[in-house]
Amino acid sequence: MERISLSKFDLNDFNLYNSLVSNEQVMKMITERSLPLEEAHKKFNNIILRNRKYDLYGTFKVYNNAMEFIGLGSLTLNEEKKEEAELGYMLLPEYWGQRLGSAIAEALIDKAIKTNVTRLTAVIDPNNVPSRNILIRRGFHSEKVCNIAGLPGEILSKTI
């Protein structure tokens, strides 16, 4: 039995999205700050546009078996390199340490395999050891550690 289910965010889901991006613990390893409401709305609107543009790619709500919203997963096509997509995920803190990040990563990799993408990337904070371990266990390797938009970043990739 699957541990999680994914469905694309739609216009009615802003509050779910905002519960993640307004949470300082969640955002500590992503932007080092929670997002103000206006910025969250702008990013959410971009997610909705991207979700409508592509059938196989997008940003997904993640629910556990109890149908509780636990986080998000994203599979974003690189529009400049159509053979590449970026994988990402966020979990609410109360669900950390339950191997749900692993379940999300596996579900997104499975989605990517059904597309024309041959390469997956992921960008993490190099200090986010749990996230790094999730990716390494799934065959990702580190390409480089660098500054990304002024924040510490590590780019990992996997050929599929």
Helices and strands as residue ranges (DSSP letters): E 4-8, G 11-13, H 14-21, H 24-27, H 37-53, E 58-64, E 69-77, E 84-91, G 93-95, H 100-113, E 119-124, H 129-137, E 141-148, E 151-159
